Amino acid sequence: MKKLLLITTVVGLCCAGGLRGQTQIATWSFDDTNSYPYPTTYSATSGTGIIYLNGSNASSAWSSTQLDEYAGTKTNDSRSTQNASNALGLKNSSANGNSMVIKISTKNFIDIIITFATEGSGSGFNFHQWAYSLNGVAFTDFGTNTAKNASGYETRTLDLSAIDALENSENLYLKLTVSGATASGGNNKFDNIVITGTSTLPVTLTSFTAKNIDERILLNWNTASEKKNDFFEIQHSADGKNFRSIGELKGAGTSKVNNAYNFIDENPNAGINYYRLVQHDFDGNTSASFVIALNSKIEGSKLNVYAGAEELKIFISSANQTKGELQIYEIGGKQLFSQAIAVNRGHNSISLPFSVDPGVHIVRFTSDSESLVKKFLR
């Protein structure tokens, strides 16, 4: 069973090549690049990825005279609240031939696209050579010259959708080598680097949550895109390992817009409840989501017994509607009675003819989720 993909940041960009419904893989906005010495690694602002300028992963070891921070831009900033604070600066003719490396994962993504905002000084780097690698050792050149050694930020786009080798890769290294600077102050500035791709999984699940509503549990989930999605199967477990189906909801088929779903578990267990979604597509394939857990507000079940002269009354206060086995034993272990019964949520009363010798006896009720035991004297 495959896994549904959880993406926390989603955009609907229209990129070069006419691709729509792209999902962010990683972004970098250099708002905090404002202290000397400037960093030589940058973790992604959103998503997962690292920019290397420290000599590792095939990057060059950029010195403090070759790095700087400059005024940033809102150009190509995909965030809902844009910020033009700072930009990453690569400078100095001594850095001609130096490389910056971006490392990401494109697992479960195709049609990779890179966009970023850039500007530069007249004596800055006038040539950018891009290359890719799947192992950080052997690189293949690609793309066009994206340098701009003039003022005024512009968005540069690299459409990698035709390079199949970059798709669905655990590790992808993107190397930018700069050259052509003619002065120590010559620079290129970079801001709002955005790497996107198209998810190859049938459903992009952006959230899946559970909350208590009285003695019920409400499940909510949202999707950013769906492909041939027939329906969702909602599954429940008492232990997080053994799941059973508790309902279904029709999917949106093929969709590139956000869709919201909800389902109420009318009969959760007392204690911790585990849930997952299983997506079924029209071709019969299935994909399972991650598991979520919630402690319900339901009190635990109780078992009480009243032993009369000829009759035994058993009272089961159950947190759930369930089925199980009702058994009666002598204290020594001999079984006197066994019967499968159905129990409703709330109070249940069971009367049995019961005429045995006086002594200590045991009543046990066992269901899939719990076992209740009570001793009584007859």
C-alpha positions, 0 to 999 in steps of 0.5 A: 500500500502506497503512502499519501503525500503530506504537503504543508505549503501549496501554491498554484503557480503558472510557470514556464512550459504551461505547467499549472498546479505546481507544488512547492518543494523548497523555497529560500527567502534570505530575510535573516542574512544580515550579520557578518560573517555571513552564513555559508549554508542556508536551510530552506525557508519552507520545505526541505533543502540546503544551499551550500557555500562552504566547500561541501557537496561539490560547492566552493568554500566561499570566503568572507570577502566573497559573500555579502547581504543586500536589499532584497525584493518582493519579486518572486516571493510566493509567501502570502505576506511578502518581505523585501528585507535582504538578499544573498550576495555573491561578489568579488572577481576572486570568486570567478569559477566558484560554485553554489550548490542547492541540495533537495529531494524530488521524491514523488515529484516530476516537472521540476521548475526553478525560479528566483529573483536576481540583479547585479552590478555592472562589474558583477558576474555576467555568466551563470552555468547550471549543472545537476547531479544525483550523487553530488560527484558527477554533474551535467550542465543544463539551462541558459545563462541566468545572470543579470549584471544590472540593477532592477530585480527580475525573475529568472526561470529554469524549466527542468521538466524535460530532464527525466533524470531529475524526477522522483530522486531522493537526492538532487544537487543543483550547482550554479557556477558564476564567472565574468566579474571584473572587480572586487565589489562586482556582485550578483544578488539572489532572493526568493528561490522557489523550486516546484514540481508536480506531485506524482501521487494520486492525492496531495493531502495537506492536512488530516486532524481529529477533534472531540465533539462530546462523545464523538470524534470529528475527522477533517482533511484537505487535499490540494490535488487529486488524480482519479480519486474514487473515494476515501476509506476511513479506518479506525484502530484501538492499538494503532496497528490493526485497522478496520473500516468505519466509513467511506466518502466520495472523492473529487475524481481529478482535481487541482483545487483545494477540497475539504472533507469531514467524517464523524466517528459516532462510536469511538473507543474510550481512551486513545483512538487511531485513524488513517485514510485509505484512498482508492482510485478508479483503477483499483489502486490504494494509498494509505495516509499517515496515522493520527491519534486522539484521546476521546472524552469517553469514560471507560466501560464498567461491569457489575453483577447481582447474584440472586437465588436463581438468577444472575443479573449482569450490568455492562456500562459500555463506552462503545457499541460493540460485540464480545464474549460473555463468560462465567467461571468458577474461581478454580477456572472451570467455565460455566457459561459462554455466549457471544453478545452484542452491547450497545453504548451506555447501559446494558442489562443481561439476565441469566438463569443461574443456580450453582453451589455457593462460592466465588465466581467470575464474570468476564466480558471480552471485546476487540477493544477491552476486557472487563472482569468482575468477581461475585459471591453466590 
